[in-house]
Amino acid sequence: IAAEGKGFIVIGSDTKGLQAYTNVRVETNMEEKIMKVSKHVCIAVAGEGDIGTEFIDRFIRTLKTTDDGVNKISEKFRIFCRKEFFFKVADIVKNPKSPEFIVAGLNKVGRTYKEPAIYYMDSSSAFYPGRRKKYAMTGHFVIANYLFSKYYIKLAGQNKLPDLIAKSIYDTGRCDTDVGTKMKIFIVDSSGTRDLPEIYVDGLYRTWEQEGEDPTP
């Protein structure tokens, strides 16, 4: 999930990974689904995570600067993904499954990075960046979509978006075994990108679990 605040972006995901074999289901809880691409841009991956994270790793190595805004990064990533997916993966694998990406961050206005923007990308549109207004989510997002439609307007201007994203992921994980309740949350603002301390995020959802508290008004 990625969401816009006033001059900042919050982006979060669970850390659960799944591998299905014949009669065997293997789960991990160490997946890095959000990667810092430039000082003010992150890319999150859902779906085919192994392919997606490899795409992002390779893409980062092609960048000549770490100071591009989200508009430039999304366009460069579109070109990169088209080449990698359609001219490499699709040549080897018949009907390959596509990873899904959310590219989120800030654009420079004058001398300051302060204009938030969020894009969704997958192979169905040849990885053309689709601009999402206010927030974007992918993966298992029914509960998250409900919570955002109900609370986003109230919370967007209060710097409480990390709470809303964490609650959305946590509540989804309690209902859907494909989603974990352990998560990573990043904030992108004019100073750059930082991840919230694990102990802070962990404390949020443990409080809800033990006391049934709802951080939303």
N, C-alpha and C positions, 0 to 999 in steps of 0.2 A: 504494500500500500504506500502511495506517495500522496502528500497533501500540501497545499499552499497555505502559508500564513502571510502576514504582512511583512514582505521583505525577506522571507525565509521559506525553506522547504523542510518537511519531516518525511522520512522514508523508513519503513520498517518491514520486517519479514520474520517468519519463524525460522528455525534452524534444522527442521526435520528433513531427512532424506530417505527415500524409499527405493528398494531394489526388489523386484519380483522375479522369482525363479519358479520352476515347476514345483508346486506344493510347498514353496518356501517364500516367506516374506521377510526381508531384512530391513531393519530401520536403524538409522543413525541420527544423532542429534548434534552434529558438528558442522552442518553445511553452511557455507558462506554464500548467501544468495544476493547480497548487496556488495558492490565493489566501488570503491572510490576511483574515478577515472581521471578527473582533473580536480583542481583545488575547490571548484564550486559545482561539481557534477558527479552524481552517482548513477550507476546502472544496476537495476535489480533484475533477476532472472526467475522465471517459473517454468513449469513443464519439464522439458528435457534439460535438466540442470547440468548434466555432465557436458553436453555439447555447448550449452549456453555459457557456462563459466569459462570454457576453453576459448570460445569466441571473444569474450571480454578480455581475457588474459592476452590473447594475440593482438587484439585491437589496441590495448594500452601500449604494447611494445612498438606500435607503428606511429604513435603520437610524437610530434616533435616539440610540443609545448604542453605544460600542465596548467596553463592559464586560460584555456578556452572556455567560453560560456556554453550553456546548454543547447542553444540553437546550433552552434557550430559543431558541437560534439554529436548531436543527434544526426546531423546530415553526414558527417564523416562515418558514423557507425552504420548508417543505412547503406552506404556504398560498400563498406567492409563486409557486412552481413550478406548482401546480395552475392558478392563474389565467393565467399566461403560456403554459403548454403547451396546456391543454385549451380555453381560451377565446380564444387569440390564434393560436398556431402551428397548431393543429389546424383552425382555421377557414379558414386559408389553404392549408395543405398537406394533401393526402389521405394518410392513413397515415404521418404523420411519424415519423422515427426519434427515439428519446429519448436525450438524454444521460444518463449515469449519474454519480451523485455519492457521494462519501464525505465525511461531515461528522464531523470529529474534533477533540477538544479536552478541556478541563477544566471541571468544575462547581465552584461555590464551596461549601466546607464551612466553616461559621463565617466567618472573615475571610479565608480563604486558598483560592485555586483549586488543588485538589489531587486531585479525583476524575476520573479519565479516563473518557471514553465515546466510542464510535465508532458511527456510523449509516450505513447504506447506503440510497440512495433512487433510484428511477427511476419511469417512468410506469406500469409494469405493476401497481404497487400504489398508483397515484395519488399517488406521491411520499411515501407514508407512511414515516416514518423506522423502518427495521428495525434494532434494536440488535444489534450484533455483539460477541460475547465475545472479548476479548483482541486480535483483529486482524481486518482486513477488506482485501480486495483485489478489483480489478476490471480489466477489459481482458484482457490475455493473462497469465493467472495460474497456469498449470499448474506451471511450475518453481518459482515463488514459493510456491505452496501446499505443494509437496513439501518445500522447504527449511524453511518455517515449522513444518510438522508434525514435522520431525525435530529442529530446533534451538531453537525459540522458548522452551520451558520453561527450557532451560539459560541462555539469554541475556537473558531479560526483566529479571532483577534485577541485571544487571551493567552496565547502561548501554551495552551493545554492540548495541542494536537498530539504530542507524544502519548498522553493518557488515552486519547480516543483510539489511536492506532494500536496501542498495547491492548486495550480492552477488546478491540475487534479481533485481534489475533488470538487472544486468550480464550474468548468465548467461542470462537470457531474451533479451536483445538479441543475444547471440552465436549463438542458435539460431533467432531469429525476426526477419526483416527489417522487420516492422512495428513493432518496438520498438527504441529507441535505447539505447546504452550510456552516453550522457551523461545526467546526472540532476540533480535538485534534491532536497534533503532538509531538512526543517524539524523543529525540536524545539519542543514546547509544554510549558512547565513553569510553576511558580508565578510566575515573573518575567515571563512573556509568551511571545511567539513569535519565534523567530530561525531564519534559514536558515544551514546550515553553509557555511563558505567554500568557494567553487568549487575552489580549489586543494587543499583537504583531500579533498573528495569525489572529485575527479579522481585524486588520488594513490592512493586506495583501489583503484579498479578498474584503474588502470594497473599497480599492483603485482601484482594477480592475473593480468593478461594477460602480464606479462613473466616472472614467477617461478612462476606457478601456485600461489600461496599461498592458503590457505583460512583466513579469520579465525575460523572456528568451531572449537570445541574437539573 
